[in-house]
Amino acid sequence: MNFPAALRYTQEHEWIKLEEGNIATIGITDFAQGELGDIVFVEIETLGQELAENDIFGTIEAVKTVSDLFIPVTGKIIEVNPLLADAPETVNTDPYGDGWLVKIEVQNPGDIEKLLDVDAYKSVIGH
């Protein structure tokens, strides 16, 4: 299983990476996609919305289950990954690359540092 050290993680299995300035990319972890199984649909209808930390920003549907997606830090959803409309399985095949979910404008970039680092996340999932 892959856990990039440059990312921050949540207890709910999302990852976040601060890109440039206060723009961050969010996705689900390799562990999460493996637990879900074959992803068949991603629904994110929060584009343009300001959400508080831990608010639900969408859902991800696998063959046997639907899971909520939680925003790791307060921010505004500024982009939804367009690939996922036609190829939701991209989250399974490339969770840290082309399978990202949303980009947000982070209200306080320092909040990202409060999230789990790679070692803390690995201990959460028992690795």
N, CA, C and O atoms as CSV, one atom per row, in Angstrom:
chain,resi,resn,atom,element,x,y,z
A,1,MET,N,N,0.829,-1.179,0.000
A,1,MET,CA,C,0.000,0.000,0.000
A,1,MET,C,C,0.876,1.246,0.000
A,1,MET,O,O,1.959,1.261,0.585
A,2,ASN,N,N,0.401,2.262,-0.649
A,2,ASN,CA,C,1.169,3.483,-0.854
A,2,ASN,C,C,0.657,4.588,0.063
A,2,ASN,O,O,-0.549,4.822,0.146
A,3,PHE,N,N,1.580,5.273,0.757
A,3,PHE,CA,C,1.248,6.398,1.622
A,3,PHE,C,C,2.286,7.500,1.429
A,3,PHE,O,O,3.294,7.519,2.136
A,4,PRO,N,N,2.061,8.420,0.485
A,4,PRO,CA,C,3.048,9.480,0.252
A,4,PRO,C,C,3.291,10.325,1.505
A,4,PRO,O,O,2.350,10.783,2.152
A,5,ALA,N,N,4.560,10.519,1.831
A,5,ALA,CA,C,4.934,11.256,3.040
A,5,ALA,C,C,4.619,12.747,2.939
A,5,ALA,O,O,4.484,13.414,3.964
A,6,ALA,N,N,4.500,13.281,1.724
A,6,ALA,CA,C,4.263,14.717,1.547
A,6,ALA,C,C,2.820,15.127,1.828
A,6,ALA,O,O,2.507,16.317,1.852
A,7,LEU,N,N,1.943,14.149,2.040
A,7,LEU,CA,C,0.528,14.447,2.249
A,7,LEU,C,C,0.196,14.471,3.733
A,7,LEU,O,O,0.956,13.979,4.566
A,8,ARG,N,N,-0.955,15.054,4.045
A,8,ARG,CA,C,-1.543,14.965,5.381
A,8,ARG,C,C,-2.811,14.136,5.258
A,8,ARG,O,O,-3.434,14.098,4.197
A,9,TYR,N,N,-3.191,13.475,6.338
A,9,TYR,CA,C,-4.281,12.504,6.307
A,9,TYR,C,C,-5.302,12.785,7.404
A,9,TYR,O,O,-5.020,13.492,8.372
A,10,THR,N,N,-6.513,12.208,7.228
A,10,THR,CA,C,-7.551,12.327,8.245
A,10,THR,C,C,-7.914,10.941,8.771
A,10,THR,O,O,-7.591,9.926,8.154
A,11,GLN,N,N,-8.584,10.913,9.907
A,11,GLN,CA,C,-9.081,9.659,10.474
A,11,GLN,C,C,-10.100,9.011,9.535
A,11,GLN,O,O,-10.294,7.796,9.566
A,12,GLU,N,N,-10.755,9.834,8.692
A,12,GLU,CA,C,-11.789,9.345,7.771
A,12,GLU,C,C,-11.206,8.911,6.426
A,12,GLU,O,O,-11.953,8.594,5.501
A,13,HIS,N,N,-9.870,8.896,6.314
A,13,HIS,CA,C,-9.153,8.358,5.153
A,13,HIS,C,C,-9.122,9.284,3.940
A,13,HIS,O,O,-8.986,8.822,2.807
A,14,GLU,N,N,-9.250,10.595,4.177
A,14,GLU,CA,C,-8.982,11.548,3.095
A,14,GLU,C,C,-7.530,11.985,3.206
A,14,GLU,O,O,-6.933,11.930,4.281
A,15,TRP,N,N,-6.973,12.416,2.092
A,15,TRP,CA,C,-5.652,13.030,2.099
A,15,TRP,C,C,-5.794,14.446,1.548
A,15,TRP,O,O,-6.736,14.755,0.818
A,16,ILE,N,N,-4.843,15.294,1.911
A,16,ILE,CA,C,-4.833,16.664,1.432
A,16,ILE,C,C,-3.398,17.083,1.170
A,16,ILE,O,O,-2.480,16.712,1.900
A,17,LYS,N,N,-3.226,17.862,0.113
A,17,LYS,CA,C,-1.903,18.378,-0.227
A,17,LYS,C,C,-2.048,19.846,-0.585
A,17,LYS,O,O,-2.795,20.204,-1.496
A,18,LEU,N,N,-1.320,20.699,0.146
A,18,LEU,CA,C,-1.300,22.117,-0.166
A,18,LEU,C,C,-0.456,22.305,-1.415
A,18,LEU,O,O,0.709,21.909,-1.455
A,19,GLU,N,N,-1.047,22.907,-2.427
A,19,GLU,CA,C,-0.343,23.100,-3.699
A,19,GLU,C,C,0.343,24.463,-3.679
A,19,GLU,O,O,1.391,24.622,-3.053
A,20,GLU,N,N,-0.239,25.437,-4.355
A,20,GLU,CA,C,0.359,26.766,-4.380
A,20,GLU,C,C,-0.511,27.738,-3.607
A,20,GLU,O,O,-1.736,27.720,-3.723
A,21,GLY,N,N,0.132,28.591,-2.814
A,21,GLY,CA,C,-0.624,29.541,-2.011
A,21,GLY,C,C,-1.542,28.821,-1.052
A,21,GLY,O,O,-1.087,28.035,-0.221
A,22,ASN,N,N,-2.860,29.088,-1.162
A,22,ASN,CA,C,-3.816,28.448,-0.262
A,22,ASN,C,C,-4.729,27.464,-0.995
A,22,ASN,O,O,-5.839,27.190,-0.539
A,23,ILE,N,N,-4.265,26.934,-2.130
A,23,ILE,CA,C,-5.022,25.943,-2.902
A,23,ILE,C,C,-4.536,24.542,-2.510
A,23,ILE,O,O,-3.337,24.264,-2.498
A,24,ALA,N,N,-5.489,23.679,-2.194
A,24,ALA,CA,C,-5.146,22.310,-1.790
A,24,ALA,C,C,-5.966,21.314,-2.593
A,24,ALA,O,O,-7.093,21.594,-3.001
A,25,THR,N,N,-5.376,20.146,-2.810
A,25,THR,CA,C,-6.038,19.035,-3.488
A,25,THR,C,C,-6.399,17.995,-2.441
A,25,THR,O,O,-5.631,17.734,-1.515
A,26,ILE,N,N,-7.601,17.394,-2.603
A,26,ILE,CA,C,-8.101,16.399,-1.651
A,26,ILE,C,C,-8.499,15.134,-2.405
A,26,ILE,O,O,-9.046,15.195,-3.506
A,27,GLY,N,N,-8.215,13.990,-1.791
A,27,GLY,CA,C,-8.635,12.709,-2.343
A,27,GLY,C,C,-8.833,11.720,-1.219
A,27,GLY,O,O,-8.788,12.087,-0.044
A,28,ILE,N,N,-9.054,10.455,-1.575
A,28,ILE,CA,C,-9.104,9.402,-0.550
A,28,ILE,C,C,-7.838,8.566,-0.656
A,28,ILE,O,O,-7.192,8.516,-1.703
A,29,THR,N,N,-7.502,7.922,0.430
A,29,THR,CA,C,-6.247,7.173,0.492
A,29,THR,C,C,-6.328,5.839,-0.253
A,29,THR,O,O,-7.406,5.339,-0.573
A,30,ASP,N,N,-5.169,5.298,-0.509
A,30,ASP,CA,C,-5.061,3.981,-1.122
A,30,ASP,C,C,-5.761,2.943,-0.240
A,30,ASP,O,O,-6.433,2.045,-0.746
A,31,PHE,N,N,-5.601,3.071,1.067
A,31,PHE,CA,C,-6.282,2.171,2.003
A,31,PHE,C,C,-7.795,2.268,1.823
A,31,PHE,O,O,-8.478,1.246,1.745
A,32,ALA,N,N,-8.324,3.496,1.757
A,32,ALA,CA,C,-9.774,3.700,1.643
A,32,ALA,C,C,-10.326,3.108,0.354
A,32,ALA,O,O,-11.351,2.427,0.372
A,33,GLN,N,N,-9.652,3.364,-0.768
A,33,GLN,CA,C,-10.169,2.823,-2.032
A,33,GLN,C,C,-10.131,1.304,-2.023
A,33,GLN,O,O,-11.005,0.656,-2.600
A,34,GLY,N,N,-9.125,0.732,-1.371
A,34,GLY,CA,C,-9.035,-0.723,-1.268
A,34,GLY,C,C,-10.161,-1.312,-0.423
A,34,GLY,O,O,-10.698,-2.372,-0.740
A,35,GLU,N,N,-10.514,-0.607,0.666
A,35,GLU,CA,C,-11.599,-1.046,1.529
A,35,GLU,C,C,-12.949,-0.927,0.828
A,35,GLU,O,O,-13.822,-1.778,1.003
A,36,LEU,N,N,-13.119,0.137,0.028
A,36,LEU,CA,C,-14.386,0.335,-0.675
A,36,LEU,C,C,-14.596,-0.699,-1.777
A,36,LEU,O,O,-15.714,-1.167,-1.996
A,37,GLY,N,N,-13.528,-1.046,-2.455
A,37,GLY,CA,C,-13.647,-1.932,-3.613
A,37,GLY,C,C,-13.864,-1.119,-4.872
A,37,GLY,O,O,-13.478,0.048,-4.935
A,38,ASP,N,N,-14.477,-1.723,-5.871
A,38,ASP,CA,C,-14.630,-1.070,-7.176
A,38,ASP,C,C,-15.556,0.140,-7.086
A,38,ASP,O,O,-16.749,0.011,-6.809
A,39,ILE,N,N,-14.984,1.304,-7.322
A,39,ILE,CA,C,-15.742,2.554,-7.258
A,39,ILE,C,C,-16.489,2.750,-8.570
A,39,ILE,O,O,-15.906,2.684,-9.652
A,40,VAL,N,N,-17.803,2.994,-8.450
A,40,VAL,CA,C,-18.644,3.099,-9.639
A,40,VAL,C,C,-19.232,4.496,-9.838
A,40,VAL,O,O,-19.734,4.800,-10.920
A,41,PHE,N,N,-19.180,5.349,-8.814
A,41,PHE,CA,C,-19.767,6.680,-8.950
A,41,PHE,C,C,-19.218,7.597,-7.870
A,41,PHE,O,O,-19.070,7.198,-6.715
A,42,VAL,N,N,-18.918,8.837,-8.261
A,42,VAL,CA,C,-18.514,9.870,-7.311
A,42,VAL,C,C,-19.468,11.035,-7.498
A,42,VAL,O,O,-19.620,11.553,-8.604
A,43,GLU,N,N,-20.111,11.446,-6.407
A,43,GLU,CA,C,-21.063,12.560,-6.485
A,43,GLU,C,C,-20.569,13.705,-5.604
A,43,GLU,O,O,-20.462,13.574,-4.384
A,44,ILE,N,N,-20.271,14.826,-6.252
A,44,ILE,CA,C,-19.828,16.020,-5.537
A,44,ILE,C,C,-20.621,17.195,-6.101
A,44,ILE,O,O,-20.408,17.618,-7.237
A,45,GLU,N,N,-21.534,17.709,-5.290
A,45,GLU,CA,C,-22.391,18.811,-5.720
A,45,GLU,C,C,-22.153,20.061,-4.888
A,45,GLU,O,O,-23.058,20.877,-4.711
A,46,THR,N,N,-20.929,20.212,-4.375
A,46,THR,CA,C,-20.615,21.325,-3.490
A,46,THR,C,C,-19.695,22.355,-4.141
A,46,THR,O,O,-19.139,23.210,-3.450
A,47,LEU,N,N,-19.530,22.285,-5.448
A,47,LEU,CA,C,-18.672,23.242,-6.147
A,47,LEU,C,C,-19.125,24.665,-5.823
A,47,LEU,O,O,-20.308,24.992,-5.916
A,48,GLY,N,N,-18.162,25.503,-5.440
A,48,GLY,CA,C,-18.457,26.900,-5.128
A,48,GLY,C,C,-18.894,27.134,-3.692
A,48,GLY,O,O,-19.072,28.280,-3.280
A,49,GLN,N,N,-19.068,26.069,-2.925
A,49,GLN,CA,C,-19.537,26.216,-1.547
A,49,GLN,C,C,-18.383,26.312,-0.559
A,49,GLN,O,O,-17.348,25.667,-0.723
A,50,GLU,N,N,-18.581,27.125,0.462
A,50,GLU,CA,C,-17.658,27.229,1.592
A,50,GLU,C,C,-18.104,26.195,2.617
A,50,GLU,O,O,-19.253,26.208,3.057
A,51,LEU,N,N,-17.200,25.302,2.997
A,51,LEU,CA,C,-17.531,24.238,3.941
A,51,LEU,C,C,-16.600,24.304,5.143
A,51,LEU,O,O,-15.435,24.684,5.027
A,52,ALA,N,N,-17.136,23.926,6.298
A,52,ALA,CA,C,-16.338,23.882,7.518
A,52,ALA,C,C,-15.653,22.527,7.631
A,52,ALA,O,O,-16.112,21.534,7.066
A,53,GLU,N,N,-14.560,22.502,8.363
A,53,GLU,CA,C,-13.824,21.260,8.612
A,53,GLU,C,C,-14.783,20.148,9.021
A,53,GLU,O,O,-15.644,20.339,9.879
A,54,ASN,N,N,-14.622,18.992,8.398
A,54,ASN,CA,C,-15.405,17.772,8.632
A,54,ASN,C,C,-16.816,17.795,8.053
A,54,ASN,O,O,-17.576,16.849,8.263
A,55,ASP,N,N,-17.187,18.861,7.324
A,55,ASP,CA,C,-18.460,18.844,6.605
A,55,ASP,C,C,-18.386,17.814,5.481
A,55,ASP,O,O,-17.301,17.526,4.975
A,56,ILE,N,N,-19.515,17.267,5.096
A,56,ILE,CA,C,-19.579,16.334,3.974
A,56,ILE,C,C,-19.562,17.131,2.677
A,56,ILE,O,O,-20.379,18.031,2.482
A,57,PHE,N,N,-18.616,16.792,1.783
A,57,PHE,CA,C,-18.557,17.503,0.503
A,57,PHE,C,C,-19.029,16.653,-0.666
A,57,PHE,O,O,-19.105,17.146,-1.792
A,58,GLY,N,N,-19.347,15.384,-0.424
A,58,GLY,CA,C,-19.832,14.515,-1.481
A,58,GLY,C,C,-19.935,13.091,-0.987
A,58,GLY,O,O,-19.773,12.804,0.199
A,59,THR,N,N,-20.212,12.197,-1.942
A,59,THR,CA,C,-20.260,10.776,-1.629
A,59,THR,C,C,-19.498,10.000,-2.692
A,59,THR,O,O,-19.321,10.454,-3.823
A,60,ILE,N,N,-19.061,8.829,-2.294
A,60,ILE,CA,C,-18.371,7.936,-3.213
A,60,ILE,C,C,-19.064,6.573,-3.117
A,60,ILE,O,O,-19.265,6.030,-2.030
A,61,GLU,N,N,-19.420,6.043,-4.280
A,61,GLU,CA,C,-20.194,4.809,-4.317
A,61,GLU,C,C,-19.353,3.685,-4.912
A,61,GLU,O,O,-18.778,3.807,-5.994
A,62,ALA,N,N,-19.305,2.598,-4.167
A,62,ALA,CA,C,-18.662,1.386,-4.656
A,62,ALA,C,C,-19.770,0.360,-4.922
A,62,ALA,O,O,-20.947,0.638,-4.691
A,63,VAL,N,N,-19.395,-0.798,-5.397
A,63,VAL,CA,C,-20.374,-1.807,-5.758
A,63,VAL,C,C,-21.318,-2.136,-4.596
A,63,VAL,O,O,-22.514,-2.335,-4.812
A,64,LYS,N,N,-20.792,-2.195,-3.365
A,64,LYS,CA,C,-21.597,-2.642,-2.232
A,64,LYS,C,C,-21.924,-1.566,-1.209
A,64,LYS,O,O,-22.639,-1.850,-0.248
A,65,THR,N,N,-21.430,-0.340,-1.373
A,65,THR,CA,C,-21.617,0.663,-0.328
A,65,THR,C,C,-21.510,2.082,-0.880
A,65,THR,O,O,-20.961,2.310,-1.958
A,66,VAL,N,N,-22.046,3.023,-0.119
A,66,VAL,CA,C,-21.884,4.446,-0.405
A,66,VAL,C,C,-21.276,5.073,0.842
A,66,VAL,O,O,-21.750,4.837,1.954
A,67,SER,N,N,-20.222,5.876,0.659
A,67,SER,CA,C,-19.554,6.517,1.795
A,67,SER,C,C,-19.544,8.025,1.618
A,67,SER,O,O,-19.399,8.531,0.505
A,68,ASP,N,N,-19.701,8.743,2.737
A,68,ASP,CA,C,-19.590,10.193,2.716
A,68,ASP,C,C,-18.127,10.593,2.594
A,68,ASP,O,O,-17.227,9.870,3.021
A,69,LEU,N,N,-17.913,11.758,2.003
A,69,LEU,CA,C,-16.581,12.347,1.889
A,69,LEU,C,C,-16.546,13.587,2.774
A,69,LEU,O,O,-17.420,14.448,2.675
A,70,PHE,N,N,-15.537,13.682,3.638
A,70,PHE,CA,C,-15.442,14.776,4.597
A,70,PHE,C,C,-14.293,15.707,4.240
A,70,PHE,O,O,-13.190,15.258,3.930
A,71,ILE,N,N,-14.560,17.008,4.287
A,71,ILE,CA,C,-13.514,17.981,3.972
A,71,ILE,C,C,-12.570,18.091,5.183
A,71,ILE,O,O,-13.029,18.293,6.307
A,72,PRO,N,N,-11.260,17.957,4.957
A,72,PRO,CA,C,-10.315,17.933,6.085
A,72,PRO,C,C,-10.132,19.272,6.803
A,72,PRO,O,O,-9.860,19.300,8.003
A,73,VAL,N,N,-10.279,20.382,6.072
A,73,VAL,CA,C,-10.097,21.717,6.646
A,73,VAL,C,C,-11.149,22.649,6.043
A,73,VAL,O,O,-11.701,22.364,4.980
A,74,THR,N,N,-11.416,23.741,6.712
A,74,THR,CA,C,-12.382,24.719,6.214
A,74,THR,C,C,-11.882,25.343,4.918
A,74,THR,O,O,-10.725,25.749,4.813
A,75,GLY,N,N,-12.774,25.412,3.936
A,75,GLY,CA,C,-12.396,26.014,2.663
A,75,GLY,C,C,-13.534,25.994,1.664
A,75,GLY,O,O,-14.615,25.469,1.933
A,76,LYS,N,N,-13.269,26.574,0.510
A,76,LYS,CA,C,-14.263,26.673,-0.559
A,76,LYS,C,C,-13.892,25.713,-1.685
A,76,LYS,O,O,-12.758,25.724,-2.163
A,77,ILE,N,N,-14.840,24.885,-2.106
A,77,ILE,CA,C,-14.609,23.946,-3.209
A,77,ILE,C,C,-14.518,24.769,-4.504
A,77,ILE,O,O,-15.485,25.421,-4.900
A,78,ILE,N,N,-13.352,24.732,-5.155
A,78,ILE,CA,C,-13.171,25.534,-6.369
A,78,ILE,C,C,-13.067,24.691,-7.634
A,78,ILE,O,O,-13.159,25.219,-8.743
A,79,GLU,N,N,-12.878,23.387,-7.474
A,79,GLU,CA,C,-12.785,22.523,-8.653
A,79,GLU,C,C,-13.129,21.092,-8.263
A,79,GLU,O,O,-12.742,20.618,-7.194
A,80,VAL,N,N,-13.856,20.415,-9.134
A,80,VAL,CA,C,-14.145,18.995,-8.986
A,80,VAL,C,C,-13.429,18.281,-10.124
A,80,VAL,O,O,-13.455,18.749,-11.263
A,81,ASN,N,N,-12.800,17.166,-9.832
A,81,ASN,CA,C,-12.051,16.424,-10.849
A,81,ASN,C,C,-12.987,15.995,-11.980
A,81,ASN,O,O,-13.875,15.170,-11.763
A,82,PRO,N,N,-12.798,16.550,-13.199
A,82,PRO,CA,C,-13.694,16.225,-14.306
A,82,PRO,C,C,-13.569,14.783,-14.809
A,82,PRO,O,O,-14.497,14.270,-15.435
A,83,LEU,N,N,-12.449,14.129,-14.546
A,83,LEU,CA,C,-12.253,12.741,-14.989
A,83,LEU,C,C,-13.228,11.775,-14.335
A,83,LEU,O,O,-13.570,10.742,-14.912
A,84,LEU,N,N,-13.674,12.109,-13.136
A,84,LEU,CA,C,-14.458,11.161,-12.351
A,84,LEU,C,C,-15.874,10.959,-12.878
A,84,LEU,O,O,-16.499,9.941,-12.581
A,85,ALA,N,N,-16.387,11.902,-13.651
A,85,ALA,CA,C,-17.735,11.750,-14.210
A,85,ALA,C,C,-17.810,10.532,-15.119
A,85,ALA,O,O,-18.774,9.770,-15.061
A,86,ASP,N,N,-16.796,10.349,-15.957
A,86,ASP,CA,C,-16.788,9.236,-16.909
A,86,ASP,C,C,-15.926,8.060,-16.465
A,86,ASP,O,O,-16.073,6.953,-16.982
A,87,ALA,N,N,-15.025,8.295,-15.506
A,87,ALA,CA,C,-14.104,7.237,-15.077
A,87,ALA,C,C,-13.907,7.257,-13.561
A,87,ALA,O,O,-12.803,7.534,-13.090
A,88,PRO,N,N,-14.965,6.968,-12.787
A,88,PRO,CA,C,-14.817,6.990,-11.325
A,88,PRO,C,C,-13.797,5.977,-10.814
A,88,PRO,O,O,-13.248,6.139,-9.724
A,89,GLU,N,N,-13.546,4.941,-11.595
A,89,GLU,CA,C,-12.570,3.921,-11.190
A,89,GLU,C,C,-11.146,4.465,-11.120
A,89,GLU,O,O,-10.249,3.796,-10.607
A,90,THR,N,N,-10.938,5.671,-11.632
A,90,THR,CA,C,-9.626,6.316,-11.528
A,90,THR,C,C,-9.221,6.467,-10.068
A,90,THR,O,O,-8.031,6.453,-9.752
A,91,VAL,N,N,-10.192,6.610,-9.178
A,91,VAL,CA,C,-9.892,6.691,-7.745
A,91,VAL,C,C,-9.252,5.384,-7.278
A,91,VAL,O,O,-8.374,5.408,-6.416
A,92,ASN,N,N,-9.672,4.250,-7.827
A,92,ASN,CA,C,-9.065,2.963,-7.481
A,92,ASN,C,C,-7.658,2.826,-8.041
A,92,ASN,O,O,-6.753,2.363,-7.346
A,93,THR,N,N,-7.469,3.223,-9.284
A,93,THR,CA,C,-6.194,2.968,-9.958
A,93,THR,C,C,-5.120,4.002,-9.643
A,93,THR,O,O,-3.931,3.698,-9.745
A,94,ASP,N,N,-5.511,5.221,-9.262
A,94,ASP,CA,C,-4.524,6.284,-9.024
A,94,ASP,C,C,-5.038,7.261,-7.961
A,94,ASP,O,O,-5.272,8.431,-8.266
A,95,PRO,N,N,-5.218,6.792,-6.707
A,95,PRO,CA,C,-5.851,7.634,-5.689
A,95,PRO,C,C,-5.092,8.917,-5.344
A,95,PRO,O,O,-5.693,9.892,-4.892
A,96,TYR,N,N,-3.777,8.917,-5.555
A,96,TYR,CA,C,-2.982,10.103,-5.213
A,96,TYR,C,C,-2.613,10.944,-6.436
A,96,TYR,O,O,-1.952,11.974,-6.309
A,97,GLY,N,N,-3.036,10.508,-7.603
A,97,GLY,CA,C,-2.725,11.234,-8.836
A,97,GLY,C,C,-3.997,11.656,-9.533
A,97,GLY,O,O,-4.714,12.535,-9.055
A,98,ASP,N,N,-4.281,11.025,-10.674
A,98,ASP,CA,C,-5.455,11.392,-11.470
A,98,ASP,C,C,-6.782,11.137,-10.758
A,98,ASP,O,O,-7.818,11.630,-11.204
A,99,GLY,N,N,-6.771,10.383,-9.669
A,99,GLY,CA,C,-7.998,10.076,-8.940
A,99,GLY,C,C,-8.337,11.051,-7.825
A,99,GLY,O,O,-9.163,10.741,-6.967
A,100,TRP,N,N,-7.709,12.232,-7.823
A,100,TRP,CA,C,-8.057,13.242,-6.810
A,100,TRP,C,C,-9.531,13.616,-6.951
A,100,TRP,O,O,-10.134,13.399,-8.002
A,101,LEU,N,N,-10.105,14.178,-5.892
A,101,LEU,CA,C,-11.537,14.474,-5.879
A,101,LEU,C,C,-11.853,15.951,-6.108
A,101,LEU,O,O,-12.575,16.296,-7.044
A,102,VAL,N,N,-11.313,16.818,-5.253
A,102,VAL,CA,C,-11.601,18.251,-5.357
A,102,VAL,C,C,-10.359,19.076,-5.060
A,102,VAL,O,O,-9.388,18.610,-4.463
A,103,LYS,N,N,-10.438,20.327,-5.506
A,103,LYS,CA,C,-9.458,21.344,-5.107
A,103,LYS,C,C,-10.234,22.377,-4.307
A,103,LYS,O,O,-11.361,22.738,-4.645
A,104,ILE,N,N,-9.597,22.847,-3.233
A,104,ILE,CA,C,-10.245,23.843,-2.391
A,104,ILE,C,C,-9.341,25.043,-2.165
A,104,ILE,O,O,-8.116,24.955,-2.248
A,105,GLU,N,N,-9.980,26.157,-1.879
A,105,GLU,CA,C,-9.278,27.340,-1.412
A,105,GLU,C,C,-9.357,27.267,0.110
A,105,GLU,O,O,-10.426,27.435,0.697
A,106,VAL,N,N,-8.219,27.015,0.734
A,106,VAL,CA,C,-8.155,26.781,2.171
A,106,VAL,C,C,-8.248,28.111,2.917
A,106,VAL,O,O,-7.545,29.070,2.600
A,107,GLN,N,N,-9.125,28.146,3.907
A,107,GLN,CA,C,-9.285,29.365,4.697
A,107,GLN,C,C,-8.025,29.656,5.512
A,107,GLN,O,O,-7.560,30.796,5.544
A,108,ASN,N,N,-7.467,28.634,6.172
A,108,ASN,CA,C,-6.265,28.797,6.993
A,108,ASN,C,C,-5.304,27.647,6.690
A,108,ASN,O,O,-5.453,26.558,7.244
A,109,PRO,N,N,-4.310,27.881,5.809
A,109,PRO,CA,C,-3.387,26.799,5.437
A,109,PRO,C,C,-2.699,26.125,6.625
A,109,PRO,O,O,-2.305,24.963,6.521
A,110,GLY,N,N,-2.546,26.821,7.741
A,110,GLY,CA,C,-1.925,26.232,8.927
A,110,GLY,C,C,-2.726,25.060,9.494
A,110,GLY,O,O,-2.175,24.207,10.190
A,111,ASP,N,N,-4.028,25.020,9.195
A,111,ASP,CA,C,-4.869,23.917,9.686
A,111,ASP,C,C,-4.424,22.573,9.122
A,111,ASP,O,O,-4.622,21.538,9.757
A,112,ILE,N,N,-3.829,22.583,7.940
A,112,ILE,CA,C,-3.387,21.328,7.315
A,112,ILE,C,C,-2.308,20.660,8.166
A,112,ILE,O,O,-2.260,19.434,8.265
A,113,GLU,N,N,-1.450,21.464,8.776
A,113,GLU,CA,C,-0.368,20.918,9.604
A,113,GLU,C,C,-0.897,20.190,10.837
A,113,GLU,O,O,-0.179,19.385,11.432
A,114,LYS,N,N,-2.143,20.462,11.229
A,114,LYS,CA,C,-2.728,19.816,12.405
A,114,LYS,C,C,-3.243,18.409,12.091
A,114,LYS,O,O,-3.566,17.647,13.003
A,115,LEU,N,N,-3.318,18.066,10.807
A,115,LEU,CA,C,-3.805,16.745,10.403
A,115,LEU,C,C,-2.717,15.695,10.604
A,115,LEU,O,O,-1.580,16.026,10.943
A,116,LEU,N,N,-3.069,14.435,10.393
A,116,LEU,CA,C,-2.135,13.329,10.611
A,116,LEU,C,C,-1.010,13.325,9.585
A,116,LEU,O,O,-1.244,13.518,8.392
A,117,ASP,N,N,0.219,13.101,10.061
A,117,ASP,CA,C,1.303,12.849,9.119
A,117,ASP,C,C,1.254,11.375,8.732
A,117,ASP,O,O,0.422,10.624,9.240
A,118,VAL,N,N,2.134,10.967,7.846
A,118,VAL,CA,C,2.069,9.606,7.306
A,118,VAL,C,C,2.203,8.545,8.401
A,118,VAL,O,O,1.497,7.537,8.367
A,119,ASP,N,N,3.087,8.757,9.359
A,119,ASP,CA,C,3.271,7.754,10.416
A,119,ASP,C,C,2.044,7.650,11.320
A,119,ASP,O,O,1.655,6.554,11.722
A,120,ALA,N,N,1.440,8.786,11.635
A,120,ALA,CA,C,0.232,8.771,12.464
A,120,ALA,C,C,-0.916,8.091,11.718
A,120,ALA,O,O,-1.692,7.344,12.315
A,121,TYR,N,N,-1.024,8.348,10.416
A,121,TYR,CA,C,-2.088,7.703,9.642
A,121,TYR,C,C,-1.872,6.188,9.584
A,121,TYR,O,O,-2.818,5.415,9.732
A,122,LYS,N,N,-0.641,5.779,9.370
A,122,LYS,CA,C,-0.350,4.337,9.320
A,122,LYS,C,C,-0.742,3.663,10.642
A,122,LYS,O,O,-1.232,2.534,10.635
A,123,SER,N,N,-0.531,4.342,11.767
A,123,SER,CA,C,-0.910,3.733,13.039
A,123,SER,C,C,-2.427,3.659,13.182
A,123,SER,O,O,-2.937,2.738,13.820
A,124,VAL,N,N,-3.156,4.605,12.605
A,124,VAL,CA,C,-4.626,4.590,12.635
A,124,VAL,C,C,-5.164,3.347,11.933
A,124,VAL,O,O,-6.121,2.726,12.397
A,125,ILE,N,N,-4.538,2.991,10.808
A,125,ILE,CA,C,-5.027,1.844,10.039
A,125,ILE,C,C,-4.307,0.542,10.359
A,125,ILE,O,O,-4.550,-0.488,9.730
A,126,GLY,N,N,-3.407,0.600,11.360
A,126,GLY,CA,C,-2.737,-0.606,11.806
A,126,GLY,C,C,-1.604,-1.072,10.911
A,126,GLY,O,O,-1.358,-2.273,10.793
A,127,HIS,N,N,-0.909,-0.131,10.277
A,127,HIS,CA,C,0.237,-0.492,9.429
A,127,HIS,C,C,1.543,-0.208,10.117
A,127,HIS,O,O,2.607,-0.453,9.548
